[in-house]
Amino acid sequence: MGIRQDPIGDKRYVPWFNAPPGTRQRLNFFCLLSNGDSQQVLDEVKTYTHNDTYVPLPGYKTMASHFHNEFISNEALSGKPVPEHPEFVDVLKGSGLDIVKLAEFHGPGHPKGPDSTRLKELSCLFEQTKRLSDKHFLLLPGEEANNFYGGHWLAFFPKPVYWVMSRKPEQLFVVDDPKYGKIYHIGDKAEMQKLLEIENGLAWVAHARTKASTNYPDNYKDEDFFKSDTYLGAAWKAIPADLSWSTLSKRVLNLMDDMANWGLKKHVISEADIFTITHRNEMYAHLNVNYLQMDSLPEYKNGWKSVLNVMRTGRFFVSTGEVLFPAFSINGKTAGETLTLDQTGKATVRIKIDWTFPLNYAEIISGDGQKVYREQINLNQTLAFGKKEFNWPINLKNRKWVRIEAWDIAANGAFTQMIWLK
């Protein structure tokens, strides 16, 4: 039994799944014993993943990002009848998602034009996402824009924006079109930053430090666009994998700490990076979610600025679904806020955790601008299906930021965004 893969891979980050020599690999599995029939056992198994859904949490809305199912190119613009109820929407709704940000035109699209094709694609994207949104589900347009900045990154605007990822010398940066309204032509990274500033958009690196974003954002960490408030940070997904770890992938979690120690107030959202969405796919195992602090969903027709505002300010946590943080604060300040410490640096972490699998541990992670500090709290006395508020004293003297992770015995977990310290 094992795993087999090309040792060279795609000559970038190799491998995505690794068992380095000298490591103790965790090859465990779980058995559930019951005197009931098979259906009863299966129903009980599914309670550990909330029946493969993200459960509602008061004061939060669930958001998932980065889906390449290419509904616009493959179905809406294919010349075939457009399904009234697309399968991918049913699947995502059934997963308990309130907000889904797509990443269309990642191959079949025409991001650089010609204009007539590009604008038609965007118009269809906006029309279909509006049609498929309702008061309980927000399907939002988005793209993985792989021009200008380096590596792969995602663009996200708070309303429909028409833009072409190229500009000829004779073309203006922005024009008013009688059919589409404002149309932007972008020729370089400075113009990309300007567009994000004008339209209140956000950008972040996709699959940072791996795949086509190997060496990013490190290679542009000193550039103006990265330091700008328009650049959110990075997206987390559980690659690469190593079963000697007690967590899922540390790649972007380490980057999260590095960005904070660089002196930048950046955030990390979760990403799916999934290409097919059908009822036959194993979806939940490959998804993750952002729990955004929002009481209600905006209406598509009015824009979704409130979604981007929550992301900008770090008022969310990331979860695989089995571990949840209904509340989190340190000395009264919560994620995305700034806490002023006294000279002693003493503080108290207060966090409510809900879980299904028994917990393994939590970790208080902080930094001083140079080093990263970790304080692990053993939680392996917990049993399955629990809820508890924990209070942990911590000394944060001379630290500049702090965040929390929690992981269960199956390596499912959740992590907060930063609280900034001064």
N, C-alpha and C positions, 0 to 999 in steps of 0.2 A: 504494500500500500504506500502511496506517496503522490508526488506531483511531478510532472514532467514538462519542461519548457526549454526553449532554445537558450543556451547560455549567453548568446550574443544579443538576443531580443531585437529591439529596433535601434540598438546602438546608442540609446540615450540612458534612461534610468533602468537598469537591469539588476535583479529581476523584480517583478511586482509582488511576487510571493517568494519568501526566502527562509531558509533554515541554515543560518551561518554555522560553520564548524565550531564546536565547543559550547553551543547554546543548548539549554534544556527546553525542548519543544513541548508545548502543551497540546497533546493529542487526545484530550478528554472528550467525553460526550455525556449526555444526561439520560437516565432511565426513569420513567414514571411507572410505578407499579400500582395496579388497581385490581379490585375483584369485580369491577363492572365489565360491560361488554366493550367491544372495540370503539364504538362511536362515543361512548362516555369518556373513554380514555383520550381520544382525539380531541373532544370538546374541552377536556381539562388542560391538555397540552396547549391549546390555542389561547387559554387565558394568560399564559406567560408573555404573549405578544399582543394582548388586547385584541385577539382575533385578527392579527396582522393589520391593525389600524393605529393611527395616532389619536389618542383620546382627547376630548375637549378638556381644556383647563380654564377655569374662570379668569377673565382678564387677559386672555391670550388668544391669538389666532395662529394657526399652523401654516407655515409657508415652506414650499420646496422649490428648488431652482435647478436649471440646467438640464433641459430635456430636448433631445434631438430627434423626436419622432417625425419631424418634417411633414406635419399635417398640411401645411399650405402648399408646398411643392408637390407632394405625392398624392394629395387628394383634392384639396380645394381648387388648385389650378391645373389639375390633370385632364380636364375635359370630361371627366366622369361625373355622375350625380354626386353632389356633396351630401354626406350623411347628416341627417337632422340631429342625431344623437351619436357623435363619434365614440368609438369604443374607448379610446384613450381617456376621454373625459370621464366616462363611467368608472374606469379603473382608478383614476386619481381621486375622484370624489369618494369612491368606496374605501380608499386608504385613509380617509379622515383628514384630507387636506383642504384648507380653506382658501389658500392662495397658491397658485402655480405660476412660476415664471419660465417661459419657454426659451429655447436657444435655437431658433429656426435658421434656415439657410446656411447650415454648416456643411456645405458640399454642393447641394443642388441649386443653391441660390446664386444671385448675381450682386454681391455687395458693392463691387466696383462699377457696376453698370453693364450694359448701356442703361441710360436713365429711364427710358420707357419701360424696360423690363423690371428694373429695380423698383421703381415707384409703383408699378402694378403689383409686385410682390408685397410691398409694405402695405399698400391699400387693402389687399386681401387679408393680410395678417391682422390688421386693425379691425376690419369688418368681422372676421370670424371670431377673434378673441372677445369682441364686444357681444356678439350673438351668443356665445357659449358661456358668458358670465351671467350670474344672477345674484340675488341678494345674499345667498349662502355660499357662493363659490366665485372666486375672481381668477380668471384665466388671463395672464398678462403677457404682452408681447416682449420679446427680448432676443438678443443675438449674442453669439460668441464671436466678438470682433477681433480678428487676428491680424490687424494692420496697425501700423504707427508705433505702438508702445513696445513691442517685443513679446514673444511668446503668445500664449492664448489668454484672452481676457473677455469678460462679459460686460456689456453695456446695458444700462437700465435707466429708462426715463420715466417720469411721473405721469406722462400722457403720450399719445401717439406723436412721434416726431419723424419727419421724412428727412433722411440723410443718405448720401451716397459716399462710399469710402474711397473716393478719388476726386481730384480736381485738376482740370486742364488749366494751363496758364491763362487762357482767355475767360475762364469761368469765374463768377463771383462766389465769395464764401457763402452768401445766402441770397436767395431770390424769392419773390412772392409770385406764386403760380396761381392762375385763376381756378384750377381744379383742386390742387393739393394744398394750397396755402404756402407756408414757408418751406423751402427746400434748401438744405445745407449740402455743400460739397466740401469734403475734408481732404486736405492734401498732406498733412503732416501731424506730428504729435502735439504741436502747439495749437493747431486749429482744433484738434480733437478735445484738448483740454478746454478751449474756449467754448466749444459746443456744449460740453457738459456743464460749464458754468452758466451759460445763457439759459439752458433748458432745465437746470437743477437736476442733472442726471448723476449717476454713480457708475464707477468702473471698479472691477476687482480682478485679480489674477485667477484664472481657472487652473485646477490641478497644479498648484505651485510646486516648483522644484522637481517636477517629473513630467513625463510625456513631452509634449511640445513646449512646455513651460520650464524645462530643465534650465537651471541657473537664473530663473526669474521668480520673484522680483529682485533678487540680489543684484543683478546686473544694472538695474535702473533705480536703486534705492535712493540715490542722491539727486535724481532728476526732479525738476519742478513739478511735473504732472503727478509723480508718485507722492510727493510731499503735500500736494494740493488736497483740500477737503473733498474734491470730487472723486478721489481714489479711496475707496472704502477699505481695502486690504486684500484679503484672500478668501478662498473657499476651501472647505475641508471635506474630504472623502476618505474612506478607509483603504487607501492604497499608499505605499506598499504594505504588505502584511508579513508578519513574523510571529509565529505562535509561541515564541519565548517571551513575548510581551504580555503583560497583564491588562493592556488596553488595546484598543484599535489603533490604527496608524498614528504615529507621532509626528509625521512629516510636517503637517501644517500646524499642529499644536506647538512644535518647536519654533516654526516660523512666527507664530503669534507672539511668542515670548521675545524672539529676536527683534521683531518690528517695534515692540514696546521699548526694548533696550536701545534701539536706534533713536529713541526720543520721539517717535511718531505715534499719534493716537489713531491706530487702525483697529479694525474689527474683522472677525472671521465668521462667515456664515457657512452653512452646510451646502453641499451640492450633490446632485444625483449623477449627472453625466450619463444618462441612459438613452439608448437609441430606439428601442421598441417598447411600446406600452400596450399590451393586450391582456386579456383574461388568462391566457396561457403562460404568460411570463411569471417568473418568481419575482414579484415586485418588492415586497416589504423588506426582504433580506438585503436588498441593494439600495434602499432608500434611507434617508435621514431627514431630519426636519428642524426648522427654526421655529421656536415658540416666540412670536412677537407680542410685546405688551400692547395689545389693542383690545378695546371693548367691542368694536364693531367694524365691519368691512365697509370701505367706501364704495360708492356706486361707480361703475366703469365710466359712465358718461361724464362724471365730474372729475375724473383723474384719480390717481392713487398716490398722491404726494404724502399722505399720512403713512403709507407703507415705507417709503424711502426715509421719512423722518425717523421712524423707529430704528431702521437699520443704521442711519448716520450716527445716532446717539447711543448705539450699543444696548438698547433696551430689549434684549432678547437672550435666549439661551439655545444651545444646540443639543439635540438629543437623538439617539437611535430609536427612542420610543418606549423603552422599558424603564428608564430612569428619568424622573421629572423633577424640576425645581419650581414648585408653586410660589416660593418666595425666597429672596436672597438679599442680604444687606450686611454691611460692615459698619458698625457705629452709626447706623441709620442711613448710610449711603448705599445705593444700589448700582448695578452694572451701568457703565457709561458715565457715572458721576465722579466728581472729585471729592476726596476726603482729606480734610486738614487734620493732621495728627498733632498731638502735643509732644513735648520733648521726650517723653518716655517711649513713644511709638506703640504703646499698648492699645490693642483693639480686640473686638469680639466679633467673630463671624457668626451670623445667624442665618440658617438655611433650612428650609423645609424640603424634604426629599420624599417622593413617592417611588415605589419600586415593585417589580414583580419577582424576578429572580432574587435570591438573597444578595445583599451587597457585599463587595469585597473591601473596598477602601475609598476614602475621599482624599483629595490632595489640595492643599493650599499652596499655590504657586505665586511667587513674587519675584521682583527684580529691582536692582539698584542702578540700572543703566549700563552695567557691565556683566554681572553674574545673574544667574537664575537660581532661586532658592525653593526648595520643596519640603513641605512638612506633610507627612502622610498620617492619616487617621485610620486606624484599623476598624472596619465595620463588619468583619466577618462573623460577628455574633448575631447578626440579623437573620431573620427567617424570611421565607417567601411572602410576598404580598403585604408590604408594610408601608406606613406613613409615619413620619416623625420629624419634629423640629430639633435641630442640633445647634448647640452653642459651643463654640471653640475659641478659647483665648489665643491670641497670636501677637507677637511682637514684630511690628513692621517699621522699626526705626531705620532711617536712611533708605527705605525702599521707595520706589517711584510708581509702582503699579502692583496689583494683586488680582488674582482670579481663582476660581474653584473648579475642580473636576470631581466626578464620582463615577465609579465603575462597579459593575456587579460581577458575580462569579463566572458569567458567560462572556465577559469582556464587552457587554453593552454599557453605554454610559451617556453622560451629559457633561457639558462645560459651559460656564458663564463667560460673558465678556469682561473686560477689565474694569476695575475701579482704579482711578488714577489717584495718586497720593502726593501730598505736599506737606 
